[in-house]
Amino acid sequence: MGGAVSAGEDNDDLIDNLKEAQYIRTEKVEQAFRAIDRGDYYLDGYRDGAYKDLAWKHGNIHLSAPCIYSEVMEALKLQPGLSFLNLGSGTGYLSTMVGLIIGPFGVNHGVELHKDVVEYAREKLDEFIKTSDSFDRFEFCEPVFVVGNCLEISTDSHQYDRVYCGAGVQKEQEDYMKVLLKVGGILVMPVEDQLTQITRTGQSTWESKNILAVSFAPLAQQNRGDGEKPDIVYLPPVTVRSLQDLSRIYIRRTLSSLAGEDGLGRSSVQRVLQKRKRRRCRRRRINTYVFVGNQLIPQTVESEEEEHGEEELKQQQQEEEEEEEERDIGDIEILKQVNLLRDQIMSLPLPESLKAYLLYYREK
Ligand SMILES: C[S@@+](CC[C@H](N)C(=O)[O-])C[C@H]1O[C@@H](n2cnc3c(N)ncnc32)[C@H](O)[C@@H]1O
């Protein structure tokens, strides 16, 4: 499934294409997609395929196509502070993007059938938290994944504001999914080859809307013998943050706004004036022939050429017969990614251990 938009060269390129094709329509969804590189969820050696609008499967690891994720993220209508449940959470790519929008006062849970996939998702999440600058540009609700069959969730589990199911749902499984929702909540899932958005409008009323024709692998079902009990899945508890954690969130929030960050990762690109690379004006000796009287005489004539770009400059240096002349042609503006929050924290007159705490012990 997928292939609706042209392939990108990198993550930003892919997002540009998804935006142009109207799959991404809101700024917060765009920022979440830009903040997380889809290639980081691919196995080493497969990354090249990450920026194509195609689903990817390798063993138990399975990612849906970018155009599907865009529609899903838009249809979920995410807001800060909401609770989210991802059924078939896979690599955690979608859950991590959701976490950037719902922020630290949200709830972010995922259920995945395969233990190895949950381990993979935890590794990827750890990598994101430790190494990505996006972590400091957004307020994040860390996803918590559990292993289990999402069709066997304990009946006394809490309900969620938003639910997504990443595998095909049959008509008779629809009611089971709908009760996982709070009143007013939104459920997005592929039901019989239609990506469907269901809004719970009351205790026993729902409204349904088809979004897109899709093709998903169906939810795996457990084959059990007669009388064999299901392995009930207990969802993670909804925990209250500690006072220490809350303080860290508010200190970071205050510092971010002082630094001009807006929580959507927009002001981390700084315009920097830099001396423009020198343009070389080179004189090249060209062997040519001139007529003197009626005779052709070989001559060396000097020609002038202007060159731009590093590659060409390197080549020029190798050409020994050239005479080079350099001149400075002023400043140009370049865009530089900066971590404003980190800079703010590092400049505080605080003990190093406290700075490290405020930075979530991130070294980058
Ligand atoms: C298309 S993938 C979803 C990928 C995910 N959205 C991501 O961001 O990586 C579907 C996932 O559903 C899982 N799955 C299928 N049936 C399941 C079930 N009954 N319970 C839990 N997970 C299931 C699969 O193992 C697979 O990881």
The ligand as an SDF file (V2000), in Angstrom:
LIG
                    3D

 27 29  0  0  0  0  0  0  0  0999 V2000
    1.5640   -2.1710   10.0070 C   0  0  0  0  0  0  0  0  0  0  0  0
    2.2200   -2.6360   11.5030 S   0  0  0  0  0  0  0  0  0  0  0  0
    2.0440   -1.1720   12.4410 C   0  0  0  0  0  0  0  0  0  0  0  0
    3.3130   -0.4230   12.5180 C   0  0  0  0  0  0  0  0  0  0  0  0
    3.2560    0.7450   13.4840 C   0  0  0  0  0  0  0  0  0  0  0  0
    2.1830    1.6410   13.2080 N   0  0  0  0  0  0  0  0  0  0  0  0
    4.5800    1.4790   13.5090 C   0  0  0  0  0  0  0  0  0  0  0  0
    4.5810    2.7270   13.7070 O   0  0  0  0  0  0  0  0  0  0  0  0
    5.6390    0.8670   13.3740 O   0  0  0  0  0  0  0  0  0  0  0  0
    0.9970   -3.6650   12.2610 C   0  0  0  0  0  0  0  0  0  0  0  0
    1.4350   -4.2320   13.5770 C   0  0  0  0  0  0  0  0  0  0  0  0
    0.3180   -4.8950   14.2030 O   0  0  0  0  0  0  0  0  0  0  0  0
    0.8220   -6.0040   14.9120 C   0  0  0  0  0  0  0  0  0  0  0  0
   -0.3000   -6.9260   15.1920 N   0  0  0  0  0  0  0  0  0  0  0  0
   -0.9880   -7.6840   14.3320 C   0  0  0  0  0  0  0  0  0  0  0  0
   -1.9550   -8.3510   14.9800 N   0  0  0  0  0  0  0  0  0  0  0  0
   -1.8830   -8.0000   16.2830 C   0  0  0  0  0  0  0  0  0  0  0  0
   -2.6110   -8.3300   17.4520 C   0  0  0  0  0  0  0  0  0  0  0  0
   -3.6340   -9.1960   17.4090 N   0  0  0  0  0  0  0  0  0  0  0  0
   -2.2610   -7.7650   18.6190 N   0  0  0  0  0  0  0  0  0  0  0  0
   -1.2430   -6.8920   18.6920 C   0  0  0  0  0  0  0  0  0  0  0  0
   -0.5100   -6.5340   17.6220 N   0  0  0  0  0  0  0  0  0  0  0  0
   -0.8220   -7.0680   16.4220 C   0  0  0  0  0  0  0  0  0  0  0  0
    1.8790   -6.5650   13.9700 C   0  0  0  0  0  0  0  0  0  0  0  0
    2.7840   -7.4110   14.6370 O   0  0  0  0  0  0  0  0  0  0  0  0
    2.5170   -5.2890   13.4350 C   0  0  0  0  0  0  0  0  0  0  0  0
    3.6300   -4.9090   14.2020 O   0  0  0  0  0  0  0  0  0  0  0  0
  1  2  1  0
  2  3  1  0
  2 10  1  0
  3  4  1  0
  4  5  1  0
  5  6  1  0
  5  7  1  0
  7  8  2  0
  7  9  1  0
 10 11  1  0
 11 12  1  0
 11 26  1  0
 12 13  1  0
 13 14  1  0
 13 24  1  0
 14 15  1  0
 14 23  1  0
 15 16  2  0
 16 17  1  0
 17 18  1  0
 17 23  2  0
 18 19  1  0
 18 20  2  0
 20 21  1  0
 21 22  2  0
 22 23  1  0
 24 25  1  0
 24 26  1  0
 26 27  1  0
M  CHG  2   2   1   9  -1
M  END
$$$$
